Amino acid sequence: MSRFNLNAIATKALLDHDFQADILNGHRKERLKEFELSDDEKRAVLSIEAKTVDQFVTRLGKWMYAIESP
């Protein structure tokens, strides 16, 4: 897992208003091309359902924690 890149997505989602809009309005796939992610990571990030950036970041964090926990 590329924890660095997933954290970069979360950080950018919190700080960049254009990025925030794109990850919530159906342009997430295009914006993820900015990051080096595995196919599993791409699928996971694309599958996150969120109406707000806070929901998105929280769900991304939960997914990251779940795959790291034994």
Secondary structure, DSSP 8 states (H G I E B T S, - for coil): --HHHHHHHHHHHHH-HHHHHHHHTT-HHHHHTTS---HHHHHHHHH---SSHHHHHHHHHHHHHHHH--
